[in-house]
Amino acid sequence: MSSTSTSVKTPKLGVLQLKTNFPRPAGDVGNPASWGDIPVVIRVVEEATGDLVVGNKWGQELVDAFVREGKKLIEEEGVVAFVTTCGFLATMHPFLVNRLPYIGTSALLQVTWLQQTFFPGEDSKDSVGVITFKKSALPVHGLPEDPDPKKGVFKAVLESRIPYDFEGMEKEVLAAAHELTSNHPKVKAIVLECTNIPPFSHSIHRATGLRVYDVLTLGRWLYNGATPTDFKALQAKGL
């Protein structure tokens, strides 16, 4: 007599990644080490190029591609929530949220929540600042877009034109943070649109004294809500 055993998959956080080839060190959304003890599975959406997403040139086919890979992760890996690797996918959120459960398309989803929850009142709209990779695409403070690698280090790294340069990238990020807080003194918290900026979240917090939110804070929140701690089991152990 044969018996069939059913394996229970460990709940995971799914990272739907754009097709890129630049380095993703610790702190980057696409590095498993960035998530600590949260089990993650990273899946590249082959159709999702940076030009399409950042340039907002995508259509229904790209939406379908994200849904296709997301559903595979649910079935194959036990994924219970999602994030993506580009904050500009915020524009795709309305088209994905009803087809993939609990997907955090962009760290920008946290802006309104922060404003309304912690900074209500007449200055609420000015209370949360945003640092973005491509400032010409959003009305916020961003990183240099100069094609010269010496003047646009972050841009050159993400375009795979120079090796990863932590110090050079950090310098540009902190300059953007200083510009943001200097020009907007009412800012009380910062959200990082770009999923490649979190390696510098600690430096931004240290330099500005402000709370910093990014795709990692969003992903942890989504995952923790999907996997509540079994305190009954802990209590049974005498804890």
Buried (B, 14 or more C-beta within 10 A) or exposed (E): EEEEEEEEBEBBBBBBBBBBEBBBEEBBBBBBEBBEEBBBBBBBBEBBBBEBBBEEEBEEEBBEBBBEBBEEBBEEBBBBBBBBBBBBBBEBBEBBBEEBBBBBBBBBBBBEBBBEEEBEEEEBEBBBBBBBBBBEBBEBBBBBBEEEBEEBBBBBBBBEEBEBBBEBBBBBBBEBBBBBBEEBEEBBBBBBBBBBBBBBBEBBBEBBEBBBBBBBBBBBBBBEEBBEEEEEEEEEEEE
